[in-house]
Amino acid sequence: MATPNFVILYVDQPQQSGAFYSALLGREPVESSPTFVLFVLDAGFKLGLWSRHTVEPAAATSGGGAEIVFALDTPDAVDAAHADWS
């Protein structure tokens, strides 16, 4: 089975979402335009933020969503990350 290495989130405002993820991830995007922002993370994993208004083919559903998991070792690490990100 192939291992996924790219996640695209459909977002309302890619530039605003890009600024959020830039601060969260501690890195700048490798590509940025008004409709798409791309981050390349460790080991080559990619996170794309694509305008839900311009995605091709058009999204067939409204709302949308996704989940990104940041696995941490302890509850204290979770609390520290939450405090840092807040």
Stockholm file with secondary structure:
# STOCKHOLM 1.0

chainA/1-86         MATPNFVILYVDQPQQSGAFYSALLGREPVESSPTFVLFVLDAGFKLGLWSRHTVEPAAATSGGGAEIVFALDTPDAVDAAHADWS
#=GR chainA/1-86 SS CCCCCEEEEEESCHHHHHHHHHHHHTSCCSEECSSEEEEECGGGCEEEEEETTTCSSCCSSSSCCCCCCCCCSSHHHHHHHHHHHC
#=GC SS_cons        CCCCCEEEEEESCHHHHHHHHHHHHTSCCSEECSSEEEEECGGGCEEEEEETTTCSSCCSSSSCCCCCCCCCSSHHHHHHHHHHHC
//
